[in-house]
Amino acid sequence: MAQGRQQNNGSRQRCAQSAAAKAPAEPPKAVCAQLEQMNRKLAAASAEILRYQTRLFACERQMAALRQENAQLEAACEQARQEAECASAHAEQLRQELARHAEAVRPVPVAAHTPPQPEPSAAQSQRPEPEAEQPPQPGPEAPQPAQPDWKPQTRLEHLSVELMNWFDDMMGA
């Protein structure tokens, strides 16, 4: 067994010597130059990675800011929609009230107010006919003229108008 170990060690030494003899020995100067070149490439790659990470971080910050701005714009749009719906409902209510008021004020035809005339006799037929009756003048209950265009009154209404104008400008309208 001891002899087997010695033979094993001997073969290992011969293998190591033959491997050392086969490998060409490079001069240390060439190895250092190659190592220096690899270090420069590694430093350049690290710097490029750092630049990309910096740009990525800036893009992430910009995306976060854009998301926040988008959320604010969506909230403003939703608020403007709600105000527009309220204004539309209010305008519809005013139209209905105006229609009811116009029906209530509508003048009654003149023929409905005149009593039936007795048939004319011969004496009455020779009399000149009175001038045609003039239609009644509209009274104080005449329908009101249409209201002028709607104007914002509250700060919220002004902001809504400003926002809608901004959207129109963005859309090129």
Phi, psi and omega in degrees: 000317178296324180292325178295324180291319181295321179293321178297312181297322180296317180293326179294317181295319180295321179296316182295320181292319180292324178292322179292324180288325181288322183286122179289136181277117179277147178292144182299335181294316181294321179295318180296319180295318179295318178297318179297318179297318178295322177296320178295317178298319179296318179296319179295318179295320178296319179296320179294319177299318179297319178298315179295322178295320178296315178297320179298317179297318178297319178295321178295319177297317180296319178296320178296318178295319179293323177297318179296316179297320178298317179297319179295317179294321177296320178295318179295321178296316180298317179295318179296321177298315180297318179295322179295320177296317178297316180295321179295316179296319179294318179296319178296319178297318179295321178298317179296318178296319179296320178295317178296319180293321180294322177293322181290328184268348184309127182293143179278139181301149183293324183298332180287334182271340183275134178289156180297139182272137175291157181295136184290139176267177184296324182290322182283333184290339180278345178290143177294144181287142178292156180300154181300141181292142178275144179296149182295145178285141178296137183275193181291351182266024179295149181299143181288148176293160181301143181289151178294170180307151180292138178236137179294141182244322182265166179298321180297319178295320177298316179297321179296316179297317179299317180296316180295321176297321179297317178296319178299317179297319180295322183278352178080022181275000000 
